[in-house]
Amino acid sequence: MKKQSFNLEEIIRVILGNCGKMVSSSKSCGPPMAVYNANVVIDDKIIWYGDVDIEVSGDELCRLSNLSDKTIEVYYEHPVRQFNFDEMPKKEFEKQQKKIIQETTPVWTTAEPDKYAGYEWDDIYVKHEKSRDEIIKSRQIAFGSLTPNGSEWTWYNTWYYKSIHKMYRIMKYFCKQFVHYPLESLKYKKQDDSNIKPIKYFLKTMIREMGYHRVYLEEQIEKKGHRKALVDYFFDH
């Protein structure tokens, strides 16, 4: 049986997949230790690009590094990845790209697998995982799969958030629009010794804001009808 030989680029594709591979459709909600649009570099040359989940592929890349006696480095997309828009000769372009790689610090390397972007792996993992989980939770709240407080929907949550808490959110919204904002605007108004002028300015700003909302509501009523426009205006915050 004829023996087959494989070069490093082919083995990298076995480990990481085809160039341009994605590990998640959402960068903010994907694996905590993924490098998106990464460049995988050996001997100052890009041999692969795409999403690399270091947590999943790091050990295999380290084993390949030991086997080949080559350091494998993972870089962010910019500024390492270059495009030959000027159509310069290939050798000149590769020389320019090599110089940029040498001047740039990799995110992760098989020479220091316990480091990520210059920090301890465990510290960055905890930080990224916490950030990802918070974003996922906020999106679940926005999509309605979790309550506004981030808990699972139950019969008592439904009763609470669609009655008492709903009225609280409505009051908070209008307080912010017609009280808090006019009060904040006083900070940007030149003050004098008169006590009555700030009050007059506050009332003027509040009435103006109410006018903006009235015009908006009239436009929505014309588009959607009275019932739909009023329900959206009062309850869809």
N, C-alpha and C positions, 0 to 999 in steps of 0.2 A: 504494500500500500504506500502510495506516494505521500511523503510528509509535506505539510503546508506550513509556510512561515507567515507571520503577521507582523506588520509594523505597528508602532505605538499609536498612530492615528486610528487605525482600524480597531485596536483594543479599546481605545478611549470611546469609540462609538458603541462598542459592545457594552461598556459600563454606563455611559451617559445617554445613549440613544443617538439619533440623527441630529445633525446641527439644526439649531433653531427650536429644539424641543422645549415645551412649556411644562412646568411642574404645577402650575395653578393659573386659573383664569383671572385671579385677583392677587395682585402683589401684596396688598395690605392684609389679606386674609389667608395667605398661603403658608407654607412651612416656615417656621421661625428662623431657620438657618439657611434659607435659600438665597442664592445670589442670582438676581434676574438679569437676563441679557448679558450673561457673564462671558468672559474670554478665558479659555483654558490655554495656558502657555507652557511650552517646553523649549529650553534653549533660546529664550527671547523670541519665540515665534508662536503666533496664534495657531493652534492646531484644531480648535473646536470652539464653537460659540453657541449660546443658548442658556436656558435656566439650569442651574446646578443646585441641587439640595445637598449641601455638605453633610448634613446629618445622615443621609441615606447613602451617599456615594463616597464619603471621605475615607472610610476604611479601605475600600477597594482601590481608590486612587493611591493610598499609602502603600498598599501591597504591590501595586504596579510600579510605583516609584522605587521600592526596594529591589524589585526584580530587574528593573531596567537600569538601576543606578542613575536615574534622572530625577531632578526635582520638578514636581508638577505644581504650577501656580494658577490660582484663580483670581482674575481681576474683574473689577466693575466694567461696565460697557465703555464708559468714557473716562479718560481720553484715549484709552489704549486702542480701541477699534477704529481704524482709519479706512477711508475710501479713496481710491485713486481717481478722484474727479479730474485732476490735472493731466491724467494719462502719462505720467512719467514712466521711464523705463522700470521694469519689475525690480531689478536689483537696487536701484536708487530708492524706490518706494519701500522695499523691505528694510533697507538700511535706516530710513527715516522712522519706520514703525518700530524697529528694534531699539532705536535711541529713546523713543517715547516710553517703551516698556521698561527699559533700564532706569528711567527717571521716575517711574511710578511704583508705588508700594502695592503689592497684591493684597487682596482681602484675606485670602487663605492660601497656605502653602503646605506641601507635604513635609517640608523641612521643620515647620512648627505647627503641627496639626492641632495643638491645644490652644492656639490663638485664633482670633477672628477680628480682623480690622485693627490689629494691634492690642486687643484687649483679651482678657481671659475668656475662654470658650463658655464656661458655665455662667459667668456674669452676663454675657451678651445673650445667651440662650434664654435666661430668665427674663431679661428686659424685653427681648423680641416677642417671646411667648405671651407675656403680660399685655404688651401693646396690641398684638394680634387678637387676643381674646376680648379685649375691650372694644375693638373695632367690630368684631363679629357680633358682640352683644348689642352694640348700638344699632347695627343694621337689622338685627332681629327685632329690636324694638320698633324701628322705623317701618319694617315690613308687617308688623302686627303679630308676629309669632310669639313675642314676649310682651308682658305688660309694660306701661310707661316707666315702671320702677325696675324692670328687668327680671321679674319673676314669671313663673309659669301661669298661664290663664287657668283659673278655677271659677266655680260659680260665685264665690264671694269676691274674687278679684273682678269679675265681670260687673257685679253689682256696684262695687266700690268705685272702679275707674270709669264706669259709665254713668255715675250719678254724682256722688260727693266730690270725687277727685276731678271729674269733668267740669263741675261748676267752679272749682278752685282754679283750674287752668284757664277758664274763660275770664274770671275776675282778674287773674294775674296778667293775662294778655292785655286786657283793656286798661289796667292800672299802668302797665309798662308804656302803652301807647299814649295815653291821655294825661298821665300824672308824672311818671318817671322821666319820660323824654323831655317834656316842657321844663321840669326842674333842672335836668342836666344842661339844657340849653342856656340857662341863666349864667353858667360858668363862662360862656363865650360872649356874654353881653357886657359891655362896659358899664360899670356900676357908678352911681353917684351917691350923694348923701340922702337922697329921697328914699323913704321907706315904701312909698306907694308905687313907684315905677316898676320895681321887680315884680310886684303882684300883678300889675297891669300887663307886663310882658309875658308872665306865666300864663295868664288867662288868654292873651292874644295867641300865644303859641298853641295852647290846648284847643282853642276854637278852630285854628287853622288846620290842625291835625284831624279834627272831627270833620272838617270840610273835605279833606283829602279822602277820608274813609267814605263819606257820603257819596262823592263822585264815583269812587271805585265800586261801591255797592250798587249804584244806579246802572253802571255799565254791566255788572254781572247779572242784574235782574233782567236787563234787556237781552242778554245772551242766553241765560239759563231759565228764566222764569222766576217768580217771587219765591216759591217754596225752596227750590234747589239753591238759589243764590243766598237766601237767608240762613239755611242750614249750613252751607259751606262756610259762610262768613262767621257765624257764631260758634260753630263746633269743630271746624277743621283747622285746628292749631297744632 
